[in-house]
Amino acid sequence: MRYDRQIKLDEVGISGQEKLRNYRVLIIGVGGLGCPAAQYLAGAGVGKIGLMDHDKVSITNLHRQVLFNEDDIGKSKVLVAKEKLQQLNSEIELIAIEEALTIENAEKLFSEYDIIIDGTDNFETKYLINDACILAGKPWIYASIYKYEGQLSVFNYENGPTYRCLFPKTTRQNISCEATGVLGVVPGIFGMLQAMEALKIILGIGEILSGKLKLSNLLTGSEQILKLQKKQEEIDKIKENGIIPVKIVCKLNDESRLYLDIREIFEQPRINSEKVIQIPLSDLDDRIWEIPKEKEILVFCQSGKRSKKVVDLLKAEYGFENLKNVEGGIETIIDG
């Protein structure tokens, strides 16, 4: 009875529902894209869904990550998501992976799933997902959001083009919704489209967006589908050398001052300097003692928004009077 409405579809039926039950999908990032993708795949009866994220729910998530509510603020995203999705469908297996995706864990983890869904918002992780999928022989479903626009594709599907075929080189600066803003419905729509691509792959129906890049502007209603060229040399490079990390190291404009970098470990560009104390926001509570109080410290993140909140918090709750926020974020304190 649970799946009655979709079983009635000729393209699904009992056999299709069995396929769904036997499939394993890993979602990297339980945010604006990952939440709706997880909800619809759980509702459809995908047998095993892995949820990977090391972040906690914040109030700024709620306008677009509607799987969460105010009572969840401060809690682990994956643990909250697992509990709520289990309430949606108690018949499926949900795995909470409360850690970041890394070079060390990616390939082994991907080998345990059939499809990978990318719910991240940074270039470094997308390249990592791409490379690990090539090595593990897995397809992955890509989406990227910018304000009112989005991109969607399926990479590494049945020997098709990969992310590096489309973007052989990365840009230095990530464009995240933290810096640019986003209307909550935009990642919601693209997360559902990612779920649809997963269902098409599992059921063997429709036209998969492999070798194609779907571009949509939800403000104007315009859509475009571009054909992608496979670049075998980019794929062979990964097969021969393994995962190639995307690392961009920059220098400080002023080495005479002391800085606190509260960005997460995957955020680029990195600064290799003894003048920078690196404490990711997710670790801040446990590492407060590493922050000196006797000299001025400039606190920065990608855009200046998170760091401002950290400065206010540390001043109000821990008595820090020596912290100053870097307005505009990392780009204002590095060369180039």
C-alpha positions as CSV (number, residue, x, y, z in Angstrom):
1,M,0.0,0.0,0.0
2,R,2.8,2.4,0.8
3,Y,4.1,2.4,-2.8
4,D,0.7,1.8,-4.5
5,R,0.7,5.1,-6.5
6,Q,4.1,4.5,-8.1
7,I,3.7,0.8,-8.6
8,K,0.7,1.6,-10.8
9,L,3.0,3.3,-13.3
10,D,3.9,0.9,-16.2
11,E,7.5,2.0,-15.9
12,V,7.7,1.0,-12.2
13,G,5.4,-1.9,-11.3
14,I,6.4,-4.6,-8.7
15,S,9.7,-5.3,-10.4
16,G,10.7,-1.6,-10.3
17,Q,9.8,-1.4,-6.6
18,E,12.1,-4.3,-6.0
19,K,14.9,-2.5,-7.8
20,L,14.4,0.5,-5.6
21,R,14.5,-1.7,-2.5
22,N,17.8,-3.3,-3.6
23,Y,19.6,0.0,-4.4
24,R,22.1,1.9,-2.3
25,V,22.4,5.7,-2.6
26,L,24.9,7.9,-0.8
27,I,24.1,11.6,-0.3
28,I,27.1,13.9,0.3
29,G,25.9,17.0,2.2
30,V,22.5,17.1,3.9
31,G,21.7,20.7,3.1
32,G,19.6,22.6,0.6
33,L,20.1,19.9,-2.1
34,G,20.6,16.8,0.1
35,C,17.5,17.3,2.2
36,P,14.8,17.1,-0.5
37,A,16.8,14.5,-2.4
38,A,16.8,12.3,0.7
39,Q,13.2,12.9,1.5
40,Y,11.9,11.8,-2.0
41,L,14.3,8.8,-2.2
42,A,13.2,7.6,1.2
43,G,9.6,8.1,0.3
44,A,10.1,6.2,-3.0
45,G,11.5,3.2,-1.0
46,V,15.2,3.2,-1.9
47,G,16.5,0.4,0.3
48,K,19.7,2.0,1.7
49,I,20.5,5.7,1.9
50,G,23.7,7.0,3.3
51,L,23.7,10.5,4.7
52,M,27.1,12.2,5.0
53,D,27.7,15.5,6.7
54,H,29.8,16.8,9.5
55,D,27.9,20.0,10.1
56,K,25.2,21.0,12.6
57,V,21.9,22.6,12.0
58,S,21.9,26.4,12.2
59,I,19.1,28.9,12.1
60,T,20.3,30.1,8.7
61,N,19.6,26.6,7.3
62,L,15.9,26.6,8.0
63,H,14.7,28.7,5.1
64,R,15.8,26.1,2.6
65,Q,16.6,22.9,4.5
66,V,13.0,22.2,5.4
67,L,13.8,18.7,6.8
68,F,14.9,20.6,9.9
69,N,13.0,22.8,12.4
70,E,13.9,25.2,15.2
71,D,14.2,22.5,17.8
72,D,17.0,20.9,15.7
73,I,19.4,24.0,15.9
74,G,22.8,22.9,17.2
75,K,22.2,19.2,16.5
76,S,24.0,17.0,14.0
77,K,22.4,17.2,10.6
78,V,22.9,13.6,9.7
79,L,21.5,12.3,13.0
80,V,18.4,14.6,12.8
81,A,17.9,13.6,9.2
82,K,18.2,9.9,9.9
83,E,15.6,10.1,12.6
84,K,13.1,12.1,10.6
85,L,13.6,10.0,7.4
86,Q,13.1,6.8,9.4
87,Q,9.8,8.3,10.6
88,L,8.9,8.8,6.9
89,N,9.8,5.3,6.0
90,S,10.6,2.7,8.6
91,E,11.2,0.0,6.0
92,I,14.5,1.3,4.6
93,E,18.0,1.4,6.0
94,L,19.5,4.8,6.8
95,I,23.2,5.3,7.6
96,A,24.4,8.4,9.3
97,I,28.0,9.3,8.5
98,E,29.0,12.2,10.7
99,E,32.3,13.1,9.1
100,A,33.7,15.1,6.2
101,L,34.5,13.4,2.9
102,T,38.3,13.1,2.5
103,I,40.8,11.6,0.2
104,E,41.3,8.9,2.8
105,N,37.7,7.7,3.1
106,A,36.1,8.5,-0.3
107,E,36.9,5.6,-2.5
108,K,36.2,2.9,0.1
109,L,33.0,4.6,1.1
110,F,31.8,4.9,-2.5
111,S,32.4,1.2,-3.1
112,E,29.6,0.5,-0.7
113,Y,26.9,2.4,-2.7
114,D,25.5,2.3,-6.3
115,I,24.9,6.0,-6.8
116,I,26.4,9.1,-5.3
117,I,24.5,12.3,-5.0
118,D,26.4,15.6,-4.6
119,G,24.8,18.0,-2.2
120,T,27.9,20.1,-1.6
121,D,28.6,23.7,-2.4
122,N,32.4,23.8,-2.9
123,F,34.6,23.0,-5.8
124,E,37.1,20.9,-3.9
125,T,34.6,18.3,-2.7
126,K,33.1,18.1,-6.2
127,Y,36.5,17.2,-7.7
128,L,37.0,14.7,-4.9
129,I,33.6,13.1,-5.5
130,N,34.4,13.0,-9.2
131,D,37.8,11.4,-8.8
132,A,36.6,8.8,-6.2
133,C,33.7,7.9,-8.5
134,I,36.0,7.3,-11.4
135,L,38.2,5.0,-9.3
136,A,35.2,3.2,-7.7
137,G,33.3,3.0,-11.0
138,K,30.2,4.8,-9.7
139,P,27.9,7.4,-11.3
140,W,27.2,10.6,-9.5
141,I,24.5,13.2,-9.8
142,Y,25.7,16.7,-9.7
143,A,23.9,20.0,-9.0
144,S,25.2,23.5,-8.3
145,I,23.3,26.6,-7.3
146,Y,23.9,30.3,-7.9
147,K,21.2,32.7,-6.6
148,Y,18.2,31.9,-8.8
149,E,20.0,29.6,-11.2
150,G,21.1,26.0,-11.1
151,Q,23.0,23.3,-13.0
152,L,22.3,19.6,-13.2
153,S,24.1,16.6,-14.7
154,V,25.0,13.0,-14.2
155,F,28.7,12.2,-14.4
156,N,30.6,9.0,-14.9
157,Y,27.5,7.1,-15.9
158,E,28.1,4.1,-18.2
159,N,31.5,5.4,-19.3
160,G,30.2,8.8,-20.0
161,P,31.8,12.3,-19.4
162,T,33.0,13.3,-15.9
163,Y,33.1,16.5,-14.0
164,R,36.7,17.1,-15.1
165,C,35.6,16.8,-18.7
166,L,33.5,19.8,-18.1
167,F,35.7,21.7,-15.7
168,P,39.4,20.5,-16.1
169,K,40.5,23.3,-13.9
170,T,39.0,24.9,-10.8
171,T,38.7,28.6,-10.0
172,R,40.3,29.9,-6.9
173,Q,37.2,31.2,-5.2
174,N,34.1,29.2,-4.2
175,I,30.7,30.8,-4.9
176,S,28.5,29.7,-2.0
177,C,25.1,30.7,-0.9
178,E,26.7,32.2,2.3
179,A,28.4,34.8,0.2
180,T,25.8,35.4,-2.6
181,G,22.5,34.5,-1.0
182,V,19.9,32.0,-2.3
183,L,16.1,31.8,-2.4
184,G,15.3,28.6,-0.5
185,V,13.1,27.0,-3.2
186,V,16.0,26.9,-5.7
187,P,18.1,24.2,-4.1
188,G,14.9,22.5,-3.1
189,I,13.9,22.1,-6.8
190,F,17.3,21.0,-7.9
191,G,17.5,18.5,-5.0
192,M,14.3,17.0,-6.2
193,L,15.7,16.9,-9.8
194,Q,18.7,15.0,-8.4
195,A,16.3,12.5,-6.8
196,M,14.5,12.1,-10.2
197,E,17.8,11.3,-12.0
198,A,18.6,8.7,-9.3
199,L,15.1,7.1,-9.8
200,K,15.6,7.1,-13.6
201,I,19.0,5.3,-13.2
202,I,17.6,2.8,-10.7
203,L,14.5,2.0,-12.7
204,G,16.2,2.2,-16.2
205,I,13.6,4.7,-17.5
206,G,13.7,8.0,-19.3
207,E,16.7,9.9,-20.6
208,I,19.6,10.2,-18.1
209,L,21.4,13.6,-18.0
210,S,24.7,11.9,-18.9
211,G,26.7,13.8,-21.4
212,K,24.4,16.8,-20.9
213,L,24.3,19.8,-18.6
214,K,20.9,21.2,-17.7
215,L,21.0,25.0,-17.0
216,S,17.9,26.6,-15.4
217,N,17.1,30.1,-14.4
218,L,14.1,29.8,-12.1
219,L,13.6,33.6,-12.0
220,T,13.1,33.9,-15.7
221,G,11.9,30.4,-16.4
222,S,14.5,29.8,-19.0
223,E,16.2,26.4,-19.6
224,Q,19.0,25.1,-21.7
225,I,20.6,21.7,-22.2
226,L,24.2,21.6,-23.3
227,K,26.0,18.6,-24.8
228,L,29.2,17.6,-23.0
229,Q,32.3,16.3,-24.7
230,K,34.1,13.4,-23.0
231,K,37.8,14.0,-22.5
232,Q,39.4,10.6,-22.0
233,E,42.7,12.1,-21.1
234,E,41.1,13.7,-18.0
235,I,39.7,10.3,-16.9
236,D,42.9,8.5,-17.6
237,K,44.8,11.0,-15.5
238,I,42.7,10.0,-12.4
239,K,42.9,6.3,-13.2
240,E,46.7,6.5,-13.4
241,N,47.4,8.9,-10.5
242,G,44.4,8.4,-8.1
243,I,42.5,11.2,-6.5
244,I,44.1,14.6,-7.4
245,P,43.4,17.0,-4.5
246,V,42.4,20.5,-5.4
247,K,44.5,22.8,-3.2
248,I,45.0,26.5,-3.6
249,V,47.6,28.0,-1.2
250,C,47.8,31.8,-0.9
251,K,49.9,34.3,1.0
252,L,48.8,36.9,3.5
253,N,49.0,40.6,2.6
254,D,50.3,41.4,6.1
255,E,52.4,38.8,7.9
256,S,52.9,41.0,11.0
257,R,49.4,40.3,12.3
258,L,47.8,37.3,13.9
259,Y,44.7,35.6,12.3
260,L,42.1,33.0,13.2
261,D,40.6,31.0,10.3
262,I,37.3,29.5,11.3
263,R,36.5,28.0,7.9
264,E,36.1,24.2,7.5
265,I,39.0,22.1,6.3
266,F,37.7,21.7,2.8
267,E,37.3,25.5,2.1
268,Q,39.7,27.1,-0.3
269,P,42.0,28.9,-0.7
270,R,44.2,27.8,2.1
271,I,46.8,30.0,3.8
272,N,50.0,28.3,4.8
273,S,51.4,30.6,7.5
274,E,52.5,30.5,11.2
275,K,50.4,33.6,11.6
276,V,47.1,31.8,11.1
277,I,45.4,29.8,13.8
278,Q,43.1,27.3,12.1
279,I,40.1,26.2,14.1
280,P,37.1,25.1,12.1
281,L,33.8,26.5,13.4
282,S,32.6,23.0,14.0
283,D,35.5,22.4,16.4
284,L,35.4,25.8,18.1
285,D,33.8,24.8,21.4
286,D,36.5,22.2,22.1
287,R,39.4,24.4,21.1
288,I,38.6,27.8,22.6
289,W,41.7,27.5,24.8
290,E,44.0,27.7,21.7
291,I,42.9,31.3,21.0
292,P,45.3,33.8,22.8
293,K,43.8,36.7,24.7
294,E,46.8,39.0,25.0
295,K,47.1,40.2,21.4
296,E,44.8,41.4,18.6
297,I,43.5,38.6,16.4
298,L,41.8,39.1,13.0
299,V,39.0,36.5,12.6
300,F,38.0,35.5,9.1
301,C,35.9,33.1,7.1
302,Q,34.9,33.0,3.4
303,S,32.7,36.1,3.3
304,G,32.9,37.7,6.8
305,K,29.5,36.6,7.9
306,R,30.3,33.5,10.0
307,S,33.4,35.2,11.5
308,K,31.4,38.2,12.6
309,K,29.1,35.9,14.6
310,V,32.1,34.1,16.1
311,V,33.6,37.4,17.2
312,D,30.3,38.4,18.9
313,L,29.9,35.0,20.5
314,L,33.5,34.8,21.9
315,K,33.2,38.3,23.2
316,A,29.8,37.8,24.9
317,E,30.3,34.3,26.3
318,Y,34.1,34.0,26.8
319,G,35.2,37.5,27.5
320,F,37.5,37.9,24.4
321,E,38.2,41.7,23.9
322,N,41.0,41.2,21.3
323,L,39.1,39.9,18.3
324,K,38.3,41.8,15.2
325,N,36.2,40.6,12.3
326,V,37.6,40.6,8.7
327,E,34.9,42.3,6.7
328,G,34.7,40.8,3.2
329,G,36.3,37.5,4.2
330,I,39.5,35.9,3.1
331,E,39.8,37.6,-0.3
332,T,40.6,40.9,1.5
333,I,43.7,39.6,3.4
334,I,45.5,37.6,0.7
335,D,47.7,38.4,-2.3
336,G,46.3,38.2,-5.8
